[in-house]
Amino acid sequence: MLEEILTLYGINAAESNIKLFGDGLINRTWKVSNGSAEYILQKVNDTVFKKPLDIDYNISGIRAFLNDNNPAYNFISPVPAINGETLIDSPSGYFRLFPFVGNSHSLNVLDKETEAFEAAKQFGRFSRALNDFQVSDLKITIPNFHNLSLWYQKFIAACENASADRKQKAADCIAFIKENAAIVTVYEELIKEKGIPERVIHHDTKINNVLFNAENKGICVIDLDTVMPGYYISDVGDMMRTYLCAVSEEETDLTKINIRTSFFKAIYDGYLSEMGDVLTEAEKTYFIYAGKFMIFMQAIRFLTDYLQNDIYYGRQYEDHNFNRAENQLTLLKRYLEVEDQLQELIA
C-alpha cells in the first residue's frame, strides 16, 4: 500500500526507510527517509474528517495566500505528487506527504512557562499571518466542532434519555453543569450580537501541535486539519484547558487538579505578543472567558458520552468518560476559584 502511494511522489519505497511516527489519535503517520530527504506520510482518517478534500482545499488556499502576502511565514503544507495533487485519493484511503522539519521536536508534556509562552506565540502568529485572509473562503472540516450551544442541547437530551443508574451516578456533575449554564448564555449572546469577529482559527492548540527547536523556541504550528472559521476563544481556551493543569484529562486523582496561574500569564503574554494589536477591544474582554468556554464544553462532551453509553469517545475501562468529565469539571471549579487572580494578572 505505502509503496504504491510513495511511487506517486516519485519515491522508491525499496530505497526508503519507513516507520510509524508519533502518537496521533486520529490520522496514521509514518516517517519516510529517502537518502538525505525526509518526509511525513499521513493517511487521513475519513471517519472523523468526512470530506478530506475540504481539508486539502483549505490548506491549499492558505498556502497560496501566504505565498503572496507573507512568504516568510513557516507554513508546513503538503508536497505535490507527480500529477500536482496534494491529496491522494486511493483505494486504500486518502494520503498526503509533508516535508519533515529537521532539528525539530514536539512536546507531549508541558513543564515550563516558557514552553507555554512559545506555543501561545506560535498560535497567535498563525492567526496574525492570516488576519487578512477571507474567512468565508474556508470550508468547515468538522461541522459544529466548537458550537457550545449545540453540545449543551445534546447534554440536556442525554440527561433525559440516560439510564437511571448512569443518571444517578452523574447527578452531581449534571447539577454543576446546569448551575453554570450562564457560560452557554454568554456564548450565545456573543454569536448573536457578533461581539467578536470570525477569524482563521486552528481549533486544536494542544502542545504537541507546535514544533520546537533544540532551544525549545517555537518554530511553527502543525496539524491543520481543523483550521476553519471560528473565534479566537477556541484557540486560547484550548490552550488554557490543556496547559494550565500539570495533569491531563485522564487523571482520576482530583486532588492533583490545580491551576498554574503563571502558565495562564505565559499564554496571555505569548498570544498577545502576536495578536495584541490585532484583537479588538471587545475580543480582549473575553480572554478569561475563553478558558471557561473550552473547559466547560469538553466536560459536557465527556459527560454526554457517558450518559449515552460511551458511543462517541468509547472507553478503555468502566466509567472512563465519567472520570474524564469529573476531571474537567474539577478543572473548571479550580479555574473559577482563581478568576479574580487571573483578572489581576492581565489588568
N, C-alpha and C positions, 0 to 999 in steps of 0.2 A: 504493500500500500504506500508506504513512505517513499519507496524507490520511485514509483510512478509519479508521485507528486513532485519530488525533487527534480526529476527529469524535465518537468515543465518549466523549471527555472534554469535549466542548463547545468544542473549539479549532478555529478555522478555519485550516487549513493555508495557504490562499492569502494570509492576512494575517500569516503567521508566517515567521520566518527559521529554517530548519532546516539544520544542518550536522553532519557527523560529529564526534565528540568523543572525546578521549582515545586511549590506545593499548592498551586492554584486549585480551587474547588470547582471551577466551572469549566474552563477550557483545558484541553490536554495539550501539553507543551513539551517540545524537545529542543535540545541544543544541537546544532549541526556544525561540525568543524570540517572544513574542506581546505587543506593547505593552510594558508595564512588568513583565509576568510572564515568568519564565524557568523552564524545566523541563529535566530529563534524561529522554529517552525511551530505553528499553532493550529490545532483543529478547533473550530468554533462550535460551541455547544448550541445546536439549533433547537434544543428543547427549551432552554432558557431564553435564547435570543431567536425568536420565531422568524425574523427576517434578517439574516446575516448581511444581505446585500444593502440593507439600510445602514448598517454599521460602516460598511465599506464606503458607501456614498458620503456619510458624514466625515469620515477621516479624509477622504479624497478632497472634499470641499474645503476642509480646514487647511489641509496641506497646500492647496492652490492659493488660498487667501494669505497664508504665512509666507509663501514664496514671493508673493507680490508686495506684501506690506511689512513683513518682519522676518526676512530670510535668516537672520542671526539666531532666531529662537530655535532651541534644540527640540525639535518635534520628531519623535520616532514613529515613522509611518511605514507601511508595508512596502517591500521590494516588488516591483513589477515582474511578472513572469515573462517568458519569451514573447507571448502574444500581447503583452502590455497590460494584462489584467492584474489587479492587486488582490483579488479574492478568487480562489479556485473552487469552482462548483464541480465536484467529482462524485462518482457513485459511492465513494467512501465518506463523503461529507464535504464540508467547506473548510478550506485551508488557506493560510496566508503565511508569508515569510517576512520576518523583520531582521534588520541588521542587529547584530549583537553589540551592545555598548561595552567596549573594552574598559578594563580598570574600573569597573563599577560593581556595586553590590546593593542589595536591598536589605531592609531590617524587618524582622518579624516581631521584635520586642522593642519597646521604646523606653529607654532608661534615662535619657538626659534631656534637659530643657532645650539644649542647643539642637538636638535632633528634631524636636517638635517645632522649633523656630524654622529650621531649614525646610522641613516638609511643608509647613504652612506657607512659607515664602514661595515654594515651587508651585503650589496650587493657586496661590494668588497671582503669580507670574503668568500662569496658564490663562486664567480668565482675563488678566490685563492685556495679554497679547491678542486676545480675541474680542476686545471691547467693542471694536467697530465692525465685527462680523455680523451679517444679517441673521439674527437668531432664527427667524422663521424659515430659513433655508434648511435647517437641520430636521432630520426625521426623528420620530420618537422610537427609540430602540426597545424600551420596556414601558408600555403604557401604564400611567398612574403609579410609577415607581415610588415617588415621594408624595403622593396625594394623601395627606393625613386625614382629610375628611372621609375619604373612601375607606381607609383602613379602620377608622373608628366605627363607621357604619357596619363593616364586616365583623368587628368585635361585638357590637351590640347584637347582631343577628346570631353570632356564635353563642353568646350568653343565653339567648332564648332557646336555642336548639341543642345545647350541650347535655350530656348525660348528667344525671343527678349527682353521681359521685365526683365527677370532674368539676362540676359547678361548685360543689361543697368544698372541695379541696382548694379551689381558686377563689373562694369567697372574699378573702381579704384583698387579694390582688384586684379583683373586679371592683370592689368598693373604692380602692385607692385610685384606680384609673378614672372611674366616674367622678370622683371628687375633684379631679384635675382636668376635667373636660374643658375648662377655660383655655387650655393650651390649644385645643382644636378651634375654639371660637376666634382666638387671635389669628390663627392661620386663615380661617375663612374670611375674616374681615380684611386681612392683608391681600388675599386674592381678589375679593370682590371689589375693593376700593383701589386695586392696583397701586398699593402703597409703596411697593418696591418693584423695579423693572426686572423683566426676564433677561437672563444672560446665558452665555455658553458656560455650562456647569459640568464638572467632571462626574459628580454624583457617587464617587466611591473613593473617598480620600483616606483609606486606611494606610498605615505607614509603609506597607510593602508595595505600594503603588508609586513610590518615589525611589529613584536611583540616586545613590550617594557615591562620592569618590573616596579615595583612601583616607582623606582627612575628614570624612563624614560631612562634607559640604554637599548640598543638593545639586544634582545635575539636571534632572528633568522628571516629569511625571510620565507614567506608563499606564497601560490597561485602559484604553479609551473607548471601550465598548458601550459604556453608559453615558458618554458625552451627549448631552441633549439640552434643549432649552430648559431652564429652571431658575431657581432663586438661590442667591449666594448662601442663604441659611442652610441649604443642604450640604454644601461642601464644608463650611465652618462647623456646622452641627455634627457632622460625621467625624470630624477630627476631634471634637470635644468628647464625643461618645467613646471613641477608641483610644484617645491619648491621655485623658485626664486621670484614669484609674490605672494603677500598676498591675491589676489582674484583668483577665479577659472576661467576656460574657459567659464563658464556660465555668467560671469559679462558683463553687457551691458554698464555700465558707463566706457568708455575707459580712462577717466582721472585717474581712480584708478589703472591702469596697469603700474607698475614700476618694476624695477629690484632691488632686495635686494642683493647688491654686497657682503655683509657679509655672506649671505646664499650660494653664489657661492663659497666663500673661505671655508665654512664649508663642502660643498660637496667635494671640491678638497682635503681638509685635511683628511676627513673621508675615502674617496675611496682610496687615495694614501697611507694611513696608512696601508692598507692591500695589495694593488696592486702595490705600488711604485717600488718594486724590481722585479715585475712580468711583468709589461708592458714594451714593447720595447721602445727604444727612439723614434722611428717613431710613435708609438701609442700616446705617450705623447704630440706630436706636434698637435694632433687632439682634445685635451681636450676641448678647447673653441669651436672648430667647432662642437663638439657633440651637444651643445645647439642649434646652428643654424640648424643642421640636423633634430633634432626631432621637434622643433617648426615649422619649415618650412613644414615638412611633414604633421603634424597634421592640419595646416592651409589649405594646399592643399586638404586634405581629407574632411574637413568640406565644403570648397567651392565647390569642385567637387560634393559632395552630394547635395548641394543647387542647382547647375546648372542642376543636374539630377532629380530634383523634389523630393528630400529627400527620396531616395529609400533605403539607407543603414542605416543611423543613425535614420531615422524617425525624427519627430519633435513634440514638445509639444505645439508650437504656431507658427504662421506665421513668417517666416524669422528666425526661430531658428538657423538653420545651417549657414545662412548668418552672424548672430550675433556672432556665435562661431568662424567663420572664421575671422571676423574683430577683434575679441578679440585676436586670436593667431597671426595675422599679426601685430597688435599693439605691442604685446609682442616681436615679432621678431624685430620690429623697435627699441624698447627700448633696446633690447639686443645688437643690432648692434651699438647703440649710446654709449654704455659703454664698447665696446670690448677692447679698449685700457686700460681702468681701470682694466678690468679682467686680461689682459696680465701682467700688473704691479703687480697684487696681487699674481700671481704664478711665477713671474720671479725669 
